[in-house]
Amino acid sequence: MPKSYDSHSPPGKSVFSDAASANDTEQVNSPRANQLLARLAKSELDKFITKLSPVPIEIGDVLYEPEERIEYVYFPTTGVISLLAAFEDGGSVEAGLMGAEGMLGTSVILGAETTPHLALVQANGHAFKMSVRDLKSFVQNDGGQLREVLLRYTSALFTQVAQTAGCNRAHTLEQRLARWLLLTHDRVPGDEFELTQDFLSRMLGVRRAGVSVAANTLREMGAINYQRGNVKVLDRKGLEQASCECYQVVKEEYERLLKV
């Protein structure tokens, strides 16, 4: 069972829209609701799914701790998982995030056994998990197509993590918040999702007061409504304009590498 961290089709969604618009039953029950698994031929997927187990993922669940051995990989079908760089003083800042377009645990494909990142569930959903042993065995023996898909996704995720690192250093808090809200909006159905100030401060590496100021700026622009830990995107185009170029760079790389 995952640990828990106790925390007090619009424009731009193209690479994620299939998963975001699928009905709840399909999302929970079908591995094909995950965009990577949906790219596999039926014959390959039929062999692969025998090793998959459906699991719920809930806000605050810690799926990976920094430097702990990775035992399972996760293929989300709904929900959002954030990757955070965690520091010795207890602080943290976002490094990337993923939803139904990806897989948590790509580093094991490259031979790693641990990750430096904390993996924290940001939005409720469902996933299919598989042991690292089973994944490696399948990729080595049967998974030629899966290997290619996972390597493409790993490259896209690397771009997101690298771009996020630069963004955290170079851009304003309002721009970073807008970018992060866009990435979340891409991966959830509808325009409304839960995000507390505490969670946002943890993701953005700032105090809650800073989150309040940045969110209020976006609210005054009419881009979002934010109250009591709930975000509603009111003006997607306005939110894109408030963001930095990093959102578009990452989006275009995902489209280039993952679009069917």
MARFI-667745 format. One line per field, with one value per residue: x, y, z of N, C-alpha, C, O in turn. Coordinates in steps of 0.05 Angstrom, whole numbers, padded with zeros to 5 digits. Example, Ala and Ser with C-alpha at 12.3 -4.5 7.8 and 13.67 -1.06 7.14 Angstrom:
# residues 2
n.X = (00264:00257)
n.Y = (-00114:-00045)
n.Z = (00156:00142)
ca.X = (00246:00273)
ca.Y = (-00090:-00021)
ca.Z = (00156:00143)
c.X = (00264:00258)
c.Y = (-00066:00001)
c.Z = (00156:00157)
o.X = (00285:00268)
o.Y = (-00066:00023)
o.Z = (00169:00161)
***
This chain:
# residues 260
n.X = (00017:00010:00045:00021:00017:-00001:-00039:-00060:-00258:-00214:-00173:-00105:-00103:-00090:-00054:-00069:-00123:-00155:-00153:-00171:-00224:-00249:-00299:-00316:-00319:-00289:-00240:-00225:-00224:-00198:-00135:-00121:-00137:-00094:-00046:00003:00000:-00043:-00020:00002:00003:-00053:-00040:00009:-00006:-00044:-00013:00017:-00019:-00031:00002:-00010:-00039:-00098:-00102:-00125:-00107:-00095:-00102:-00044:-00020:00042:00082:00134:00193:00250:00311:00296:00288:00259:00201:00155:00123:00079:00021:-00018:-00088:-00126:-00124:-00068:00002:00055:00124:00174:00231:00264:00289:00342:00327:00273:00243:00215:00206:00171:00187:00166:00107:00055:00003:-00048:-00020:00028:00080:00098:00162:00200:00256:00275:00276:00322:00360:00366:00357:00335:00304:00317:00274:00213:00152:00088:00018:-00024:-00076:-00137:-00147:-00140:-00096:-00054:-00011:00054:00103:00173:00207:00175:00163:00215:00228:00189:00200:00251:00242:00194:00175:00184:00157:00135:00182:00202:00161:00164:00215:00210:00172:00202:00241:00210:00191:00239:00251:00211:00225:00276:00263:00229:00265:00296:00255:00238:00280:00284:00235:00176:00136:00081:00080:00101:00062:00017:00036:00039:-00013:-00036:-00011:-00034:-00088:-00089:-00089:-00133:-00204:-00252:-00257:-00246:-00211:-00181:-00136:-00098:-00073:-00029:-00010:00002:00043:00082:00092:00111:00152:00151:00128:00062:00037:00059:00037:-00016:-00015:00002:-00039:-00082:-00069:-00076:-00130:-00152:-00142:-00180:-00171:-00173:-00214:-00205:-00214:-00219:-00185:-00198:-00193:-00216:-00213:-00225:-00212:-00179:-00144:-00127:-00098:-00057:-00031:-00013:00025:00094:00141:00155:00114:00093:00138:00147:00097:00098:00140:00121:00079:00108:00137:00101:00052:00006)
n.Y = (-00024:00046:00100:00158:00228:00277:00329:00392:00379:00423:00476:00456:00406:00362:00316:00288:00282:00237:00202:00236:00245:00196:00149:00135:00080:00054:00079:00059:00004:-00012:-00024:00002:00054:00080:00119:00101:00044:00039:00043:-00004:-00064:-00109:-00163:-00160:-00129:-00163:-00203:-00174:-00152:-00191:-00188:-00142:-00102:-00072:-00010:00039:00108:00160:00228:00253:00204:00172:00146:00135:00141:00184:00154:00104:00035:00018:-00017:-00025:-00006:00044:00052:00102:00111:00148:00210:00245:00246:00273:00291:00306:00344:00333:00362:00366:00399:00392:00418:00424:00420:00421:00374:00349:00322:00272:00237:00200:00195:00171:00135:00118:00109:00103:00103:00053:00025:00043:00021:00038:00031:00060:00124:00195:00226:00246:00215:00235:00232:00276:00284:00249:00183:00126:00069:00022:-00026:-00056:-00105:-00089:-00129:-00162:-00126:-00115:-00167:-00175:-00134:-00149:-00199:-00202:-00152:-00114:-00071:-00044:-00029:00010:00049:00063:00085:00129:00158:00166:00201:00246:00258:00270:00318:00349:00350:00374:00423:00444:00451:00494:00531:00538:00568:00613:00640:00679:00671:00673:00659:00607:00582:00586:00554:00505:00495:00491:00444:00408:00414:00394:00340:00323:00307:00355:00423:00434:00423:00396:00431:00447:00503:00488:00443:00466:00502:00467:00442:00485:00505:00548:00595:00592:00641:00665:00633:00648:00702:00696:00663:00697:00737:00711:00700:00752:00765:00737:00686:00640:00612:00609:00579:00557:00512:00493:00494:00526:00528:00582:00612:00586:00602:00651:00634:00606:00649:00675:00641:00619:00607:00555:00517:00509:00489:00439:00414:00411:00376:00329:00320:00311:00265:00227:00226:00189)
n.Z = (00000:-00016:00017:00054:00046:00089:00073:00094:-00485:-00480:-00513:-00525:-00501:-00532:-00535:-00491:-00491:-00503:-00458:-00418:-00432:-00431:-00407:-00338:-00324:-00364:-00355:-00305:-00312:-00360:-00387:-00433:-00428:-00410:-00443:-00463:-00461:-00495:-00544:-00557:-00596:-00600:-00591:-00563:-00519:-00495:-00474:-00438:-00400:-00364:-00321:-00296:-00244:-00220:-00184:-00137:-00136:-00091:-00069:-00039:-00031:-00026:-00073:-00088:-00050:-00042:-00063:-00045:-00061:-00123:-00130:-00158:-00220:-00247:-00286:-00299:-00307:-00296:-00257:-00227:-00220:-00184:-00190:-00145:-00125:-00067:-00007:00043:00086:00090:00052:-00014:-00086:-00147:-00199:-00243:-00275:-00285:-00321:-00350:-00396:-00388:-00352:-00286:-00262:-00301:-00300:-00287:-00334:-00356:-00326:-00274:-00203:-00162:-00147:-00147:-00135:-00101:-00107:-00113:-00105:-00138:-00157:-00149:-00174:-00217:-00229:-00262:-00235:-00238:-00223:-00220:-00234:-00267:-00309:-00331:-00348:-00387:-00424:-00441:-00464:-00494:-00507:-00552:-00579:-00535:-00509:-00544:-00541:-00487:-00483:-00516:-00487:-00440:-00459:-00470:-00419:-00394:-00420:-00398:-00343:-00345:-00369:-00330:-00288:-00306:-00311:-00258:-00240:-00273:-00283:-00264:-00204:-00215:-00269:-00267:-00235:-00269:-00312:-00287:-00271:-00322:-00340:-00304:-00316:-00367:-00356:-00328:-00326:-00347:-00320:-00268:-00207:-00148:-00107:-00055:-00017:00014:-00013:-00063:-00047:-00032:-00082:-00113:-00083:-00048:00003:00032:00031:-00014:-00054:-00049:-00066:-00120:-00141:-00134:-00170:-00219:-00214:-00213:-00265:-00290:-00306:-00274:-00221:-00153:-00093:-00026:-00032:-00083:-00152:-00210:-00279:-00317:-00362:-00409:-00451:-00432:-00388:-00413:-00436:-00391:-00374:-00379:-00434:-00426:-00419:-00471:-00498:-00473:-00483:-00540:-00547:-00524:-00560:-00607:-00596:-00576:-00603:-00640)
ca.X = (00000:00026:00043:00005:00026:-00024:-00039:-00082:-00231:-00206:-00148:-00081:-00104:-00092:-00040:-00080:-00152:-00169:-00155:-00187:-00252:-00261:-00318:-00304:-00316:-00267:-00215:-00217:-00222:-00183:-00107:-00119:-00142:-00067:-00039:00025:-00010:-00061:-00004:00011:-00014:-00070:-00026:00029:-00020:-00057:00008:00027:-00038:-00033:00019:-00019:-00059:-00110:-00100:-00133:-00087:-00109:-00086:-00027:-00006:00070:00087:00163:00209:00277:00332:00286:00287:00234:00191:00132:00118:00050:00010:-00043:-00110:-00138:-00109:-00043:00024:00076:00151:00185:00257:00261:00314:00347:00313:00244:00231:00212:00197:00163:00206:00150:00082:00046:-00023:-00054:-00002:00055:00086:00116:00183:00215:00285:00283:00282:00349:00378:00366:00341:00323:00300:00322:00250:00190:00128:00065:-00007:-00035:-00105:-00147:-00152:-00134:-00073:-00047:00016:00068:00129:00195:00217:00158:00167:00240:00227:00172:00214:00274:00235:00171:00164:00198:00141:00133:00208:00204:00142:00173:00238:00200:00160:00224:00253:00191:00191:00265:00248:00194:00240:00297:00251:00219:00287:00301:00232:00239:00301:00283:00209:00162:00118:00055:00084:00104:00036:00001:00045:00033:-00042:-00041:-00003:-00054:-00113:-00087:-00090:-00157:-00228:-00265:-00242:-00244:-00196:-00174:-00108:-00097:-00050:-00007:00000:00015:00068:00100:00099:00125:00175:00148:00109:00033:00030:00067:00017:-00040:-00011:00003:-00066:-00099:-00063:-00089:-00158:-00160:-00141:-00203:-00162:-00182:-00227:-00191:-00223:-00222:-00171:-00210:-00186:-00232:-00202:-00246:-00203:-00155:-00126:-00115:-00079:-00034:-00017:00000:00047:00119:00143:00161:00091:00091:00161:00141:00074:00106:00158:00103:00065:00126:00147:00080:00028:00004)
ca.Y = (00000:00070:00117:00181:00253:00290:00356:00410:00380:00450:00478:00448:00380:00341:00291:00276:00284:00211:00192:00255:00244:00169:00146:00125:00051:00048:00088:00041:-00025:-00018:-00014:00019:00081:00092:00125:00084:00017:00040:00043:-00031:-00083:-00126:-00188:-00153:-00120:-00186:-00217:-00155:-00145:-00213:-00181:-00116:-00102:-00045:00002:00067:00127:00181:00252:00251:00179:00173:00122:00131:00158:00187:00135:00077:00017:00018:-00044:-00026:00017:00050:00063:00116:00115:00174:00221:00259:00240:00294:00285:00328:00344:00337:00372:00357:00416:00386:00432:00409:00435:00403:00368:00341:00308:00254:00226:00176:00194:00162:00113:00124:00089:00099:00100:00025:00016:00052:00006:00048:00016:00079:00151:00217:00242:00237:00212:00242:00235:00303:00283:00222:00168:00097:00062:-00007:-00028:-00081:-00107:-00082:-00155:-00170:-00107:-00120:-00192:-00172:-00117:-00164:-00223:-00200:-00125:-00095:-00047:-00031:-00016:00035:00068:00073:00102:00155:00172:00174:00225:00268:00264:00283:00345:00364:00354:00394:00450:00453:00461:00521:00548:00545:00587:00637:00653:00689:00652:00672:00644:00579:00572:00583:00531:00481:00492:00481:00416:00393:00416:00375:00312:00317:00313:00379:00447:00439:00403:00403:00438:00464:00521:00473:00427:00484:00513:00444:00438:00508:00511:00575:00596:00593:00669:00669:00620:00665:00725:00687:00654:00720:00751:00696:00703:00779:00765:00721:00660:00619:00617:00592:00584:00533:00489:00484:00510:00523:00542:00598:00622:00570:00618:00671:00620:00601:00675:00682:00622:00623:00590:00527:00499:00502:00473:00412:00404:00404:00352:00306:00315:00300:00238:00208:00227:00166)
ca.Z = (00000:-00016:00041:00049:00055:00099:00062:00102:-00493:-00486:-00528:-00512:-00488:-00553:-00530:-00467:-00491:-00503:-00431:-00402:-00440:-00429:-00385:-00313:-00324:-00381:-00343:-00283:-00319:-00384:-00389:-00457:-00420:-00408:-00470:-00471:-00466:-00518:-00568:-00562:-00611:-00583:-00584:-00543:-00495:-00482:-00457:-00417:-00379:-00344:-00298:-00285:-00222:-00217:-00158:-00135:-00126:-00077:-00063:-00016:-00031:-00034:-00087:-00086:-00033:-00054:-00058:-00039:-00084:-00138:-00131:-00177:-00238:-00247:-00310:-00291:-00326:-00288:-00236:-00233:-00202:-00186:-00182:-00130:-00114:-00038:00004:00071:00105:00089:00030:-00039:-00109:-00169:-00221:-00266:-00268:-00306:-00318:-00366:-00419:-00381:-00332:-00264:-00258:-00326:-00296:-00285:-00361:-00362:-00309:-00247:-00183:-00145:-00159:-00128:-00132:-00087:-00125:-00096:-00120:-00138:-00163:-00147:-00199:-00217:-00244:-00263:-00227:-00245:-00210:-00237:-00245:-00290:-00331:-00344:-00362:-00411:-00443:-00451:-00478:-00512:-00509:-00570:-00583:-00509:-00504:-00560:-00530:-00461:-00488:-00526:-00464:-00422:-00470:-00466:-00390:-00388:-00429:-00379:-00319:-00351:-00373:-00304:-00272:-00316:-00305:-00230:-00235:-00290:-00287:-00240:-00191:-00229:-00294:-00259:-00226:-00293:-00326:-00272:-00273:-00349:-00342:-00289:-00331:-00390:-00348:-00313:-00340:-00338:-00315:-00239:-00193:-00120:-00101:-00031:-00015:00025:-00035:-00082:-00036:-00034:-00110:-00124:-00067:-00037:00025:00025:00025:-00042:-00070:-00048:-00083:-00148:-00149:-00135:-00195:-00241:-00210:-00221:-00294:-00300:-00317:-00256:-00196:-00133:-00066:-00009:-00043:-00108:-00176:-00235:-00301:-00330:-00388:-00416:-00468:-00415:-00371:-00430:-00440:-00366:-00370:-00394:-00458:-00419:-00423:-00499:-00505:-00463:-00498:-00567:-00547:-00520:-00585:-00626:-00589:-00568:-00619:-00657)
c.X = (00017:00023:00027:00017:00001:-00023:-00065:-00087:-00225:-00180:-00124:-00080:-00099:-00078:-00052:-00111:-00167:-00174:-00173:-00217:-00265:-00280:-00304:-00299:-00292:-00241:-00206:-00210:-00204:-00155:-00104:-00126:-00115:-00056:-00015:00016:-00029:-00046:00006:-00008:-00029:-00055:-00005:00015:-00033:-00038:00016:00007:-00041:-00017:00011:-00040:-00071:-00108:-00112:-00109:-00102:-00091:-00070:-00012:00023:00076:00116:00174:00237:00296:00323:00284:00259:00224:00169:00133:00088:00043:-00017:-00063:-00126:-00120:-00083:-00022:00046:00103:00163:00215:00255:00289:00317:00332:00282:00230:00229:00204:00191:00186:00191:00124:00073:00017:-00026:-00036:00024:00056:00104:00136:00199:00245:00293:00289:00311:00369:00380:00349:00327:00317:00306:00296:00230:00167:00103:00040:-00019:-00065:-00114:-00151:-00147:-00109:-00071:-00018:00027:00094:00151:00207:00201:00161:00193:00240:00211:00187:00237:00265:00213:00164:00179:00183:00139:00159:00210:00185:00152:00198:00230:00188:00182:00238:00236:00191:00217:00264:00232:00210:00262:00285:00240:00241:00295:00280:00232:00259:00296:00257:00195:00143:00091:00058:00086:00078:00018:00009:00037:00003:-00050:-00034:-00024:-00080:-00113:-00093:-00114:-00181:-00241:-00246:-00238:-00229:-00187:-00144:-00107:-00073:-00025:00006:00014:00041:00090:00110:00117:00149:00175:00129:00080:00025:00037:00047:-00008:-00038:-00012:-00025:-00085:-00094:-00077:-00120:-00168:-00159:-00166:-00196:-00172:-00200:-00214:-00201:-00226:-00209:-00182:-00203:-00206:-00220:-00225:-00238:-00177:-00135:-00112:-00094:-00054:-00018:-00002:00024:00072:00119:00148:00138:00090:00114:00156:00119:00082:00124:00141:00088:00083:00133:00124:00055:00029:00004)
c.Y = (00025:00085:00142:00206:00269:00320:00370:00425:00408:00451:00469:00420:00357:00315:00275:00272:00258:00201:00210:00253:00217:00167:00132:00095:00042:00055:00069:00014:-00031:-00007:00005:00048:00095:00095:00109:00056:00016:00038:00014:-00047:-00101:-00151:-00183:-00145:-00144:-00201:-00200:-00153:-00167:-00206:-00154:-00119:-00074:-00035:00030:00084:00151:00204:00248:00224:00183:00146:00115:00150:00161:00166:00108:00060:00017:-00011:-00047:-00002:00020:00062:00076:00115:00140:00184:00233:00252:00261:00282:00309:00323:00351:00344:00365:00373:00412:00400:00415:00429:00415:00399:00359:00328:00291:00245:00202:00175:00179:00138:00124:00102:00084:00094:00071:00013:00022:00039:00016:00031:00034:00105:00172:00232:00229:00237:00214:00245:00262:00303:00254:00209:00138:00092:00031:-00008:-00056:-00081:-00100:-00108:-00163:-00152:-00112:-00146:-00190:-00156:-00133:-00187:-00219:-00171:-00106:-00069:-00031:-00016:00011:00056:00080:00091:00129:00171:00182:00199:00249:00277:00278:00312:00361:00370:00375:00422:00461:00464:00489:00540:00557:00566:00614:00653:00660:00667:00650:00656:00614:00567:00567:00558:00505:00475:00481:00452:00398:00392:00397:00346:00305:00322:00338:00401:00452:00416:00414:00408:00457:00482:00506:00456:00444:00495:00491:00440:00460:00517:00538:00573:00599:00622:00676:00656:00637:00689:00717:00678:00677:00736:00737:00698:00731:00782:00752:00694:00636:00630:00598:00599:00557:00508:00478:00504:00505:00540:00556:00607:00608:00587:00639:00659:00614:00627:00683:00664:00631:00605:00561:00508:00490:00484:00444:00399:00395:00379:00327:00299:00302:00271:00217:00207:00203:00174)
c.Z = (00000:00011:00034:00061:00063:00091:00069:00075:-00503:-00503:-00512:-00500:-00508:-00546:-00506:-00469:-00490:-00475:-00414:-00408:-00437:-00406:-00362:-00313:-00341:-00368:-00321:-00293:-00343:-00384:-00413:-00451:-00414:-00437:-00480:-00478:-00490:-00544:-00575:-00579:-00592:-00573:-00562:-00517:-00480:-00465:-00433:-00394:-00358:-00319:-00286:-00264:-00219:-00188:-00158:-00126:-00115:-00070:-00038:-00015:-00040:-00047:-00088:-00066:-00045:-00044:-00047:-00064:-00096:-00141:-00153:-00196:-00239:-00274:-00303:-00314:-00321:-00265:-00245:-00212:-00206:-00177:-00168:-00123:-00085:-00027:00033:00091:00105:00066:00005:-00061:-00131:-00189:-00246:-00256:-00291:-00300:-00336:-00391:-00413:-00362:-00311:-00260:-00283:-00322:-00294:-00313:-00369:-00344:-00281:-00228:-00163:-00160:-00139:-00121:-00113:-00107:-00108:-00113:-00116:-00142:-00162:-00174:-00195:-00234:-00245:-00255:-00235:-00231:-00230:-00249:-00269:-00314:-00345:-00359:-00388:-00432:-00456:-00470:-00500:-00521:-00527:-00574:-00557:-00503:-00519:-00549:-00504:-00464:-00499:-00503:-00445:-00433:-00466:-00437:-00382:-00397:-00409:-00353:-00323:-00354:-00347:-00287:-00280:-00309:-00276:-00223:-00249:-00290:-00261:-00229:-00205:-00255:-00288:-00250:-00250:-00309:-00313:-00272:-00301:-00351:-00327:-00305:-00355:-00382:-00331:-00330:-00330:-00331:-00285:-00225:-00166:-00118:-00077:-00032:-00005:00003:-00056:-00073:-00037:-00062:-00120:-00107:-00055:-00013:00015:00018:-00004:-00061:-00072:-00067:-00113:-00158:-00151:-00161:-00218:-00238:-00219:-00252:-00306:-00311:-00300:-00234:-00176:-00105:-00051:-00021:-00069:-00130:-00198:-00256:-00316:-00358:-00395:-00432:-00451:-00397:-00387:-00434:-00415:-00361:-00385:-00418:-00451:-00423:-00452:-00508:-00497:-00479:-00526:-00568:-00542:-00546:-00605:-00621:-00585:-00585:-00638:-00687)
o.X = (00038:00003:00020:00027:-00016:-00007:-00086:-00105:-00230:-00168:-00123:-00060:-00103:-00089:-00046:-00123:-00188:-00195:-00189:-00233:-00289:-00277:-00284:-00279:-00277:-00221:-00182:-00191:-00196:-00151:-00086:-00122:-00114:-00057:-00013:00024:-00031:-00058:00018:-00032:-00020:-00057:-00002:00024:-00033:-00045:00021:00016:-00053:-00022:00024:-00057:-00056:-00112:-00108:-00091:-00120:-00067:-00081:00006:00028:00077:00124:00166:00247:00298:00339:00279:00239:00238:00166:00143:00073:00057:-00037:-00056:-00138:-00104:-00076:-00029:00054:00104:00162:00222:00246:00309:00297:00326:00268:00206:00241:00195:00204:00201:00201:00120:00081:00008:-00007:-00037:00039:00037:00123:00129:00212:00258:00316:00304:00323:00393:00394:00330:00308:00325:00301:00297:00229:00162:00098:00040:-00023:-00079:-00100:-00157:-00149:-00102:-00085:-00001:00012:00107:00149:00215:00212:00162:00193:00251:00219:00188:00242:00280:00214:00149:00186:00195:00141:00159:00219:00193:00150:00201:00241:00192:00180:00245:00246:00191:00216:00273:00239:00208:00265:00296:00241:00238:00300:00285:00227:00256:00303:00257:00201:00137:00080:00040:00075:00072:00004:-00008:00028:-00005:-00068:-00050:-00030:-00093:-00133:-00101:-00116:-00180:-00241:-00222:-00227:-00233:-00187:-00127:-00114:-00054:-00003:00030:00036:00061:00113:00134:00137:00164:00196:00116:00076:00008:00023:00041:-00020:-00057:-00025:-00033:-00102:-00113:-00089:-00134:-00189:-00173:-00171:-00212:-00179:-00201:-00212:-00197:-00235:-00221:-00175:-00207:-00212:-00217:-00243:-00255:-00155:-00111:-00088:-00073:-00032:00007:00018:00041:00070:00101:00146:00143:00086:00110:00161:00120:00074:00122:00147:00086:00075:00135:00128:00039:00049:00002)
o.Y = (00026:00083:00146:00205:00274:00334:00365:00441:00416:00431:00474:00411:00334:00294:00252:00261:00256:00191:00200:00259:00214:00182:00119:00086:00025:00040:00063:00002:-00054:00017:00022:00065:00120:00076:00104:00045:-00004:00032:00010:-00043:-00107:-00159:-00199:-00153:-00145:-00212:-00210:-00151:-00163:-00218:-00145:-00138:-00054:-00051:00045:00074:00162:00200:00240:00221:00196:00125:00091:00174:00142:00160:00091:00071:00016:-00027:-00069:00019:00001:00080:00062:00117:00151:00170:00232:00252:00266:00266:00331:00301:00373:00333:00358:00363:00426:00395:00394:00451:00394:00417:00362:00325:00295:00246:00186:00155:00174:00124:00139:00078:00062:00081:00065:-00006:00008:00045:00005:00018:00026:00107:00168:00249:00205:00256:00197:00259:00271:00321:00237:00222:00128:00108:00017:00006:-00075:-00061:-00106:-00107:-00171:-00161:-00113:-00148:-00201:-00164:-00130:-00193:-00232:-00167:-00084:-00048:-00006:00007:00031:00080:00104:00110:00149:00195:00205:00217:00271:00301:00297:00330:00384:00392:00393:00441:00485:00484:00506:00563:00580:00581:00635:00676:00649:00647:00628:00641:00597:00544:00547:00543:00486:00451:00465:00436:00376:00370:00385:00330:00282:00338:00343:00400:00473:00393:00438:00391:00480:00477:00511:00455:00437:00497:00497:00435:00455:00534:00551:00553:00608:00626:00691:00668:00639:00695:00730:00685:00677:00747:00751:00699:00733:00798:00754:00681:00615:00654:00574:00621:00537:00486:00456:00528:00481:00564:00542:00608:00617:00586:00644:00671:00615:00626:00696:00671:00649:00589:00544:00485:00466:00466:00426:00376:00373:00364:00306:00276:00283:00255:00194:00189:00197:00157)
o.Z = (00014:00024:00011:00083:00046:00102:00058:00074:-00526:-00507:-00488:-00491:-00500:-00551:-00503:-00451:-00479:-00468:-00398:-00390:-00441:-00386:-00365:-00305:-00332:-00369:-00319:-00283:-00346:-00381:-00413:-00468:-00413:-00452:-00504:-00499:-00503:-00565:-00596:-00578:-00570:-00550:-00544:-00495:-00455:-00444:-00412:-00371:-00337:-00298:-00267:-00265:-00217:-00169:-00178:-00112:-00128:-00064:-00017:00001:-00061:-00033:-00087:-00065:-00058:-00020:-00041:-00086:-00083:-00153:-00164:-00188:-00234:-00285:-00301:-00337:-00339:-00254:-00269:-00188:-00229:-00158:-00180:-00117:-00078:-00036:00046:00113:00119:00061:00004:-00056:-00134:-00194:-00268:-00232:-00314:-00277:-00338:-00405:-00431:-00358:-00317:-00256:-00285:-00339:-00300:-00315:-00385:-00345:-00264:-00237:-00149:-00183:-00115:-00104:-00110:-00121:-00091:-00133:-00093:-00131:-00172:-00194:-00173:-00251:-00230:-00265:-00239:-00227:-00254:-00273:-00290:-00337:-00370:-00381:-00408:-00456:-00480:-00489:-00521:-00540:-00518:-00574:-00558:-00493:-00508:-00547:-00500:-00449:-00492:-00501:-00435:-00417:-00460:-00431:-00366:-00383:-00403:-00343:-00305:-00344:-00342:-00273:-00263:-00302:-00270:-00204:-00238:-00298:-00240:-00242:-00208:-00261:-00302:-00257:-00252:-00318:-00326:-00274:-00304:-00363:-00336:-00307:-00362:-00398:-00321:-00348:-00305:-00336:-00278:-00231:-00161:-00125:-00079:-00047:-00015:00001:-00065:-00088:-00042:-00067:-00134:-00115:-00051:-00008:-00007:00001:-00017:-00082:-00093:-00081:-00129:-00180:-00169:-00172:-00235:-00259:-00232:-00263:-00330:-00323:-00311:-00229:-00181:-00095:-00063:-00020:-00077:-00127:-00204:-00253:-00326:-00376:-00387:-00426:-00454:-00391:-00377:-00434:-00416:-00345:-00402:-00422:-00469:-00431:-00457:-00525:-00513:-00487:-00535:-00587:-00553:-00553:-00619:-00640:-00589:-00583:-00651:-00704)
***
